[in-house]
Amino acid sequence: MSPGFVENHAHLMLMGPTLPAMEANTTWEDFAIHGARMAEMYLMQGFTTVRDAGGANGGLRRAIEAGQIDGPRFFPSGAFIGTRGGHADFANFTAPPGSETNMSRLNLAQEVSGVDDVYKFARNNFRMGATQLKFMQSGGVVSAFDPWQLLAGSPEEIRAAVQVANEYGSYVMAHSYRKEAILSALDAGVMSIEHGFSFDCDIAQVMNEKGAYITTNLTAFDPGLLDIPAVANVPSSLAKAKSASATFAGYIDNMKECPVKRGFQTDCVGSVEACNIQIAYEKHLNNEFFGPYQSMVTLTSIGGEIVALSGDFMNPYTDGKLGVIEEGAYADILLIDGNPLEDFSVVGTGDQWFGADPRPESPETIRLIMKDGVIYKNTLD
């Protein structure tokens, strides 16, 4: 028996296959249908709670809670908040500054320039059903305009996001790669570091002092990362990936030496089938790097602590704890055929990422999936 799993960094509305495709060729119907299918897939993989790290507003949660679609408890961040040329800039290459985009119209991503913009879009996110805010502070590898080393957003802009979150009794999660970015985010009051690939013991000390959390997609440390088509076939992305891999090489050892509270993160953008594979592989890597006990804690109780940071006002689920099985907690329970501490594969792992065969709709070894006392899967009979 296990608590329902908690995914702390997903993007249920972002189907890919590329950012330009979503910007130029995707309608609200496409996003909505994809989000509904992703929600059901996550639930059937054992995740009874998902924190969405950007691109989803409150509508998907309303549909789940109304019983219109099956899905996990859902904590959306609303639109990504980021600067021009940063990791939330999904505009076409020739789009002038401040121009309306497909992603901004649908409140999936918003470009900010100054504290006033942060106030406007951060408050609008909560108005649209966000439970926390997401600030894009660093760049990325496969994105178009932003070096991963980017330090985007002034201290004043990040503090403005934190101020708005505090107004709502909630918190900010920050997409942060460089050590300088992570430390500046923590200094501004950010409570959840996303990715955090430059993590070291200096950062651990500050995080533990502030009670902050980190979520990291361990696929970033996969030996085959440089062979991924989106990286290998784009010279700028390949160069960024090589540079990033060299810089981030100490993450695993540093996390073992100076542990902090780390939540499970998949960070998949793509088809439902591809994300199903990536989730299983992310489970596998957690066990490979950190062992079964820490992986189960990451998948359950720490995830429950992270989503609870949204506080008493914006948290839709305040009647009990998530990620644990105890008196008074929500009845989000999995019955698993086997002991994950002896054979971690029973939680639904996959030992291959790209090129892997399609995954089943639900792992055979997860025999029962219950959310809030309602059974969504039962193969015990």
Salt bridges, closest charged atoms under 4 A:
GLU100 OE1 - ARG105 NH1 3.57
GLU111 OE1 - ARG84 NH1 3.60
ASP117 OD1 - LYS120 NZ 3.90
ASP146 OD2 - HIS87 ND1 2.75
GLU167 OE2 - ARG123 NH2 2.91
GLU180 OE1 - ARG178 NE 3.22
ASP187 OD2 - ARG159 NH2 3.07
GLU194 OE1 - HIS9 ND1 2.77
GLU194 OE2 - ARG51 NH2 3.05
ASP200 OD2 - LYS179 NZ 2.86
ASP202 OD2 - LYS179 NZ 2.65
ASP267 OD1 - HIS9 NE2 3.10
ASP267 OD1 - HIS11 NE2 2.97
GLU273 OE2 - ARG37 NH2 2.89
GLU305 OE1 - LYS261 NZ 2.86
GLU326 OE2 - LYS321 NZ 3.46
ASP332 OD2 - ARG73 NE 2.74
ASP337 OD2 - ARG367 NH1 3.63
ASP372 OD1 - ARG73 NH2 3.53
